[in-house]
């Protein structure tokens, strides 16, 4: 790179000298000592004599060349100090014993089982710290304290006979729900959480009902009273307190008297005294109820299981 700049400077200096009044025809020939001495005496004796315009001294030529090279080097773009474009790679981390990757199938299984045990222990400790509560009618519920929430619930509390406005999610129990309320769950249908096709943002729609209305599932009538506006509560919904018809033939699911029907847990069906058609026990008049056909079909497969309804009290009318 620097050799290229010096070459350009040399060409520039040559062109500059060519355009000047003096014509460069080459370097002045070297003189012998005798000639140098005589020339020195001649210059000392005759101050008016000047150097021949047809020649230029070596020192003047080199000075001009180096000056031009320096000017070109200063004005040229400086080389970048970066080796490659983009962000620098992150520093290497030393893998700890816990983060070490498994080397075979046995180690992978052991690590997965260990992770499951740790997670199960953490969830069990969390559930023990906040145990579920029971209403006077036997409905289990759990007040949810949201992490990072700085807003406190209102002093306005729902009472029996009040008309309330809520957002809700009907959830299928997760595998690690030890108390029937905590842990993750699969949404069957919802309202107000922007999870459905007709909801764009949270709060687009809500569900309003009067506490004590027989058309509403018993779980809501039992567990919503006592909630403050803004509070979040999970309520256990057994088939008898939810969407199962209150008949002797259908009363065989979880929490039932076992007088008939079938006990269904996920995909395992255990027959009891009498087998009845599943759809015949699904009470479609109970509220809240799915609004779409797909939601209704999902609910028809799960209404005879223990479910969770997660309720946020929006307002007391």
FIVEXRO-378879 format. One record per residue (C-alpha): residue number from 1; residue in one letter; x negated, z negated, y. Coordinates in steps of 0.2 Angstrom, whole numbers, plus 5000, padded with zeros to 4 digits. Layout:
<recs>
[NUM; "a"; [X; Z; Y]];
...
</recs>
This chain:
<recs>
[1; "x"; [5000; 5000; 5000]];
[2; "x"; [4986; 4995; 5012]];
[3; "x"; [4976; 5011; 5007]];
[4; "x"; [4991; 5021; 5012]];
[5; "x"; [4993; 5013; 5029]];
[6; "x"; [4974; 5016; 5033]];
[7; "x"; [4976; 5034; 5028]];
[8; "x"; [4990; 5036; 5040]];
[9; "x"; [4980; 5027; 5053]];
[10; "x"; [4966; 5039; 5051]];
[11; "x"; [4977; 5054; 5053]];
[12; "x"; [4985; 5046; 5068]];
[13; "x"; [4968; 5043; 5076]];
[14; "x"; [4962; 5061; 5072]];
[15; "x"; [4977; 5068; 5080]];
[16; "x"; [4976; 5057; 5095]];
[17; "x"; [4958; 5062; 5098]];
[18; "x"; [4962; 5080; 5096]];
[19; "x"; [4975; 5079; 5109]];
[20; "x"; [4963; 5071; 5122]];
[21; "x"; [4952; 5080; 5134]];
[22; "x"; [4937; 5077; 5123]];
[23; "x"; [4936; 5088; 5108]];
[24; "x"; [4929; 5079; 5093]];
[25; "x"; [4917; 5091; 5084]];
[26; "x"; [4909; 5078; 5073]];
[27; "x"; [4897; 5063; 5074]];
[28; "x"; [4882; 5064; 5085]];
[29; "x"; [4867; 5067; 5074]];
[30; "x"; [4855; 5052; 5071]];
[31; "x"; [4840; 5052; 5082]];
[32; "x"; [4822; 5048; 5077]];
[33; "x"; [4814; 5032; 5084]];
[34; "x"; [4804; 5043; 5096]];
[35; "x"; [4820; 5052; 5102]];
[36; "x"; [4829; 5036; 5104]];
[37; "x"; [4815; 5029; 5115]];
[38; "x"; [4815; 5044; 5125]];
[39; "x"; [4834; 5045; 5127]];
[40; "x"; [4833; 5026; 5132]];
[41; "x"; [4821; 5030; 5146]];
[42; "x"; [4831; 5045; 5151]];
[43; "x"; [4847; 5034; 5152]];
[44; "x"; [4838; 5021; 5162]];
[45; "x"; [4830; 5033; 5174]];
[46; "x"; [4846; 5044; 5176]];
[47; "x"; [4862; 5033; 5177]];
[48; "x"; [4872; 5048; 5182]];
[49; "x"; [4870; 5057; 5165]];
[50; "x"; [4885; 5055; 5153]];
[51; "x"; [4888; 5057; 5135]];
[52; "x"; [4891; 5075; 5129]];
[53; "x"; [4910; 5079; 5128]];
[54; "x"; [4907; 5088; 5112]];
[55; "x"; [4903; 5072; 5103]];
[56; "x"; [4909; 5054; 5101]];
[57; "x"; [4899; 5039; 5095]];
[58; "x"; [4903; 5031; 5077]];
[59; "x"; [4907; 5014; 5085]];
[60; "x"; [4921; 5022; 5096]];
[61; "x"; [4928; 5032; 5082]];
[62; "x"; [4929; 5016; 5070]];
[63; "x"; [4936; 5005; 5084]];
[64; "x"; [4950; 5018; 5088]];
[65; "x"; [4954; 5020; 5069]];
[66; "x"; [4955; 5001; 5066]];
[67; "x"; [4966; 4998; 5081]];
[68; "x"; [4978; 5011; 5076]];
[69; "x"; [4978; 5004; 5058]];
[70; "x"; [4982; 4987; 5065]];
[71; "x"; [4996; 4994; 5076]];
[72; "x"; [5004; 5003; 5061]];
[73; "x"; [5003; 4988; 5050]];
[74; "x"; [5011; 4977; 5062]];
[75; "x"; [5025; 4989; 5066]];
[76; "x"; [5028; 4993; 5047]];
[77; "x"; [5040; 4983; 5037]];
[78; "x"; [5033; 4967; 5029]];
[79; "x"; [5034; 4966; 5010]];
[80; "x"; [5047; 4955; 5002]];
[81; "x"; [5042; 4939; 4994]];
[82; "x"; [5056; 4939; 4981]];
[83; "x"; [5052; 4946; 4964]];
[84; "x"; [5070; 4951; 4960]];
[85; "x"; [5086; 4953; 4968]];
[86; "x"; [5100; 4940; 4965]];
[87; "x"; [5101; 4921; 4963]];
[88; "x"; [5087; 4912; 4955]];
[89; "x"; [5091; 4907; 4937]];
[90; "x"; [5096; 4889; 4934]];
[91; "x"; [5083; 4876; 4928]];
[92; "x"; [5082; 4874; 4909]];
[93; "x"; [5091; 4858; 4903]];
[94; "x"; [5084; 4848; 4889]];
[95; "x"; [5097; 4847; 4876]];
[96; "x"; [5101; 4829; 4871]];
[97; "x"; [5106; 4823; 4854]];
[98; "x"; [5124; 4824; 4857]];
[99; "x"; [5124; 4841; 4865]];
[100; "x"; [5113; 4848; 4851]];
[101; "x"; [5121; 4863; 4843]];
[102; "x"; [5125; 4862; 4824]];
[103; "x"; [5114; 4872; 4812]];
[104; "x"; [5126; 4873; 4798]];
[105; "x"; [5144; 4871; 4793]];
[106; "x"; [5142; 4853; 4787]];
[107; "x"; [5135; 4848; 4804]];
[108; "x"; [5148; 4857; 4814]];
[109; "x"; [5162; 4848; 4804]];
[110; "x"; [5154; 4831; 4807]];
[111; "x"; [5152; 4835; 4825]];
[112; "x"; [5170; 4840; 4826]];
[113; "x"; [5177; 4825; 4817]];
[114; "x"; [5166; 4814; 4828]];
[115; "x"; [5173; 4822; 4844]];
[116; "x"; [5191; 4819; 4837]];
[117; "x"; [5188; 4801; 4833]];
[118; "x"; [5181; 4798; 4850]];
[119; "x"; [5196; 4807; 4859]];
[120; "x"; [5208; 4798; 4848]];
[121; "x"; [5200; 4781; 4852]];
[122; "x"; [5201; 4785; 4870]];
[123; "x"; [5219; 4790; 4870]];
[124; "x"; [5224; 4774; 4859]];
[125; "x"; [5215; 4763; 4872]];
[126; "x"; [5224; 4772; 4886]];
[127; "x"; [5241; 4770; 4877]];
[128; "x"; [5237; 4751; 4874]];
[129; "x"; [5234; 4748; 4892]];
[130; "x"; [5251; 4755; 4897]];
[131; "x"; [5263; 4752; 4883]];
[132; "x"; [5280; 4760; 4883]];
[133; "x"; [5295; 4750; 4889]];
[134; "x"; [5313; 4750; 4881]];
[135; "x"; [5330; 4750; 4890]];
[136; "x"; [5344; 4739; 4886]];
[137; "x"; [5351; 4753; 4875]];
[138; "x"; [5335; 4755; 4866]];
[139; "x"; [5328; 4771; 4874]];
[140; "x"; [5309; 4771; 4875]];
[141; "x"; [5301; 4777; 4892]];
[142; "x"; [5284; 4777; 4900]];
[143; "x"; [5280; 4777; 4918]];
[144; "x"; [5266; 4789; 4922]];
[145; "x"; [5253; 4785; 4935]];
[146; "x"; [5246; 4801; 4941]];
[147; "x"; [5227; 4802; 4943]];
[148; "x"; [5221; 4805; 4961]];
[149; "x"; [5238; 4802; 4968]];
[150; "x"; [5238; 4792; 4985]];
[151; "x"; [5257; 4793; 4988]];
[152; "x"; [5267; 4779; 4983]];
[153; "x"; [5285; 4780; 4977]];
[154; "x"; [5300; 4777; 4989]];
[155; "x"; [5310; 4761; 4990]];
[156; "x"; [5325; 4771; 4986]];
[157; "x"; [5330; 4767; 4968]];
[158; "x"; [5342; 4776; 4957]];
[159; "x"; [5357; 4766; 4951]];
[160; "x"; [5371; 4769; 4938]];
[161; "x"; [5384; 4780; 4946]];
[162; "x"; [5372; 4788; 4959]];
[163; "x"; [5370; 4807; 4960]];
[164; "x"; [5352; 4811; 4958]];
[165; "x"; [5341; 4826; 4959]];
[166; "x"; [5327; 4828; 4947]];
[167; "x"; [5313; 4840; 4940]];
[168; "x"; [5311; 4839; 4922]];
[169; "x"; [5301; 4846; 4907]];
[170; "x"; [5307; 4845; 4889]];
[171; "x"; [5292; 4843; 4878]];
[172; "x"; [5288; 4844; 4860]];
[173; "x"; [5278; 4830; 4853]];
[174; "x"; [5259; 4832; 4852]];
[175; "x"; [5249; 4828; 4836]];
[176; "x"; [5240; 4813; 4844]];
[177; "x"; [5255; 4805; 4852]];
[178; "x"; [5254; 4788; 4844]];
[179; "x"; [5268; 4780; 4854]];
[180; "x"; [5279; 4795; 4854]];
[181; "x"; [5277; 4797; 4873]];
[182; "x"; [5259; 4799; 4878]];
[183; "x"; [5247; 4813; 4876]];
[184; "x"; [5250; 4832; 4878]];
[185; "x"; [5266; 4841; 4873]];
[186; "x"; [5272; 4859; 4872]];
[187; "x"; [5285; 4864; 4885]];
[188; "x"; [5302; 4869; 4877]];
[189; "x"; [5311; 4872; 4893]];
[190; "x"; [5310; 4865; 4911]];
[191; "x"; [5317; 4865; 4928]];
[192; "x"; [5308; 4863; 4945]];
[193; "x"; [5290; 4865; 4939]];
[194; "x"; [5288; 4884; 4942]];
[195; "x"; [5286; 4887; 4923]];
[196; "x"; [5301; 4898; 4921]];
[197; "x"; [5303; 4916; 4926]];
[198; "x"; [5315; 4913; 4940]];
[199; "x"; [5304; 4900; 4948]];
[200; "x"; [5290; 4905; 4960]];
[201; "x"; [5284; 4888; 4966]];
[202; "x"; [5287; 4870; 4962]];
[203; "x"; [5304; 4864; 4968]];
[204; "x"; [5312; 4881; 4969]];
[205; "x"; [5326; 4874; 4958]];
[206; "x"; [5331; 4856; 4952]];
[207; "x"; [5344; 4848; 4941]];
[208; "x"; [5358; 4837; 4949]];
[209; "x"; [5369; 4825; 4939]];
[210; "x"; [5378; 4809; 4940]];
[211; "x"; [5371; 4794; 4931]];
[212; "x"; [5384; 4789; 4917]];
[213; "x"; [5391; 4807; 4915]];
[214; "x"; [5395; 4809; 4897]];
[215; "x"; [5391; 4828; 4898]];
[216; "x"; [5372; 4823; 4901]];
[217; "x"; [5361; 4818; 4887]];
[218; "x"; [5361; 4799; 4884]];
[219; "x"; [5342; 4797; 4886]];
[220; "x"; [5344; 4802; 4904]];
[221; "x"; [5358; 4791; 4908]];
[222; "x"; [5349; 4776; 4900]];
[223; "x"; [5331; 4778; 4907]];
[224; "x"; [5333; 4786; 4924]];
[225; "x"; [5341; 4771; 4932]];
[226; "x"; [5328; 4760; 4940]];
[227; "x"; [5317; 4775; 4945]];
[228; "x"; [5311; 4776; 4963]];
[229; "x"; [5311; 4793; 4972]];
[230; "x"; [5295; 4802; 4969]];
[231; "x"; [5291; 4792; 4952]];
[232; "x"; [5287; 4801; 4936]];
[233; "x"; [5293; 4795; 4919]];
[234; "x"; [5293; 4801; 4901]];
[235; "x"; [5308; 4797; 4891]];
[236; "x"; [5310; 4798; 4872]];
[237; "x"; [5324; 4809; 4866]];
[238; "x"; [5330; 4806; 4849]];
[239; "x"; [5342; 4819; 4842]];
[240; "x"; [5356; 4806; 4843]];
[241; "x"; [5352; 4803; 4862]];
[242; "x"; [5349; 4821; 4865]];
[243; "x"; [5357; 4838; 4859]];
[244; "x"; [5363; 4833; 4842]];
[245; "x"; [5382; 4832; 4839]];
[246; "x"; [5388; 4815; 4836]];
[247; "x"; [5396; 4818; 4819]];
[248; "x"; [5393; 4810; 4802]];
[249; "x"; [5387; 4826; 4794]];
[250; "x"; [5374; 4829; 4807]];
[251; "x"; [5367; 4811; 4809]];
[252; "x"; [5352; 4813; 4797]];
[253; "x"; [5338; 4817; 4809]];
[254; "x"; [5325; 4805; 4816]];
[255; "x"; [5333; 4789; 4821]];
[256; "x"; [5349; 4793; 4812]];
[257; "x"; [5359; 4783; 4799]];
[258; "x"; [5354; 4795; 4785]];
[259; "x"; [5372; 4798; 4781]];
[260; "x"; [5370; 4817; 4779]];
[261; "x"; [5361; 4832; 4786]];
[262; "x"; [5342; 4835; 4784]];
[263; "x"; [5327; 4826; 4791]];
[264; "x"; [5316; 4839; 4799]];
[265; "x"; [5298; 4836; 4805]];
[266; "x"; [5290; 4852; 4811]];
[267; "x"; [5291; 4864; 4796]];
[268; "x"; [5294; 4851; 4782]];
[269; "x"; [5312; 4849; 4777]];
[270; "x"; [5317; 4834; 4767]];
[271; "x"; [5335; 4835; 4760]];
[272; "x"; [5346; 4820; 4760]];
[273; "x"; [5364; 4818; 4754]];
[274; "x"; [5372; 4833; 4762]];
[275; "x"; [5364; 4849; 4769]];
[276; "x"; [5372; 4857; 4784]];
[277; "x"; [5369; 4872; 4794]];
[278; "x"; [5356; 4868; 4808]];
[279; "x"; [5366; 4878; 4822]];
[280; "x"; [5382; 4868; 4818]];
[281; "x"; [5374; 4852; 4824]];
[282; "x"; [5367; 4859; 4840]];
[283; "x"; [5378; 4853; 4855]];
[284; "x"; [5377; 4867; 4868]];
[285; "x"; [5388; 4857; 4880]];
[286; "x"; [5375; 4844; 4883]];
[287; "x"; [5365; 4845; 4899]];
[288; "x"; [5352; 4849; 4904]];
[289; "x"; [5353; 4865; 4894]];
[290; "x"; [5341; 4881; 4893]];
[291; "x"; [5346; 4895; 4904]];
[292; "x"; [5339; 4909; 4895]];
[293; "x"; [5341; 4916; 4877]];
[294; "x"; [5323; 4913; 4872]];
[295; "x"; [5323; 4895; 4878]];
[296; "x"; [5339; 4892; 4869]];
[297; "x"; [5332; 4899; 4853]];
[298; "x"; [5317; 4887; 4855]];
[299; "x"; [5328; 4873; 4858]];
[300; "x"; [5339; 4877; 4843]];
[301; "x"; [5323; 4875; 4832]];
[302; "x"; [5318; 4858; 4839]];
[303; "x"; [5334; 4849; 4844]];
[304; "x"; [5334; 4839; 4828]];
[305; "x"; [5317; 4832; 4831]];
[306; "x"; [5311; 4818; 4842]];
[307; "x"; [5307; 4826; 4859]];
[308; "x"; [5301; 4820; 4876]];
[309; "x"; [5309; 4824; 4893]];
[310; "x"; [5297; 4821; 4908]];
[311; "x"; [5307; 4817; 4924]];
[312; "x"; [5302; 4817; 4942]];
[313; "x"; [5315; 4809; 4953]];
[314; "x"; [5316; 4820; 4968]];
[315; "x"; [5331; 4812; 4978]];
[316; "x"; [5346; 4800; 4976]];
[317; "x"; [5361; 4808; 4985]];
</recs>
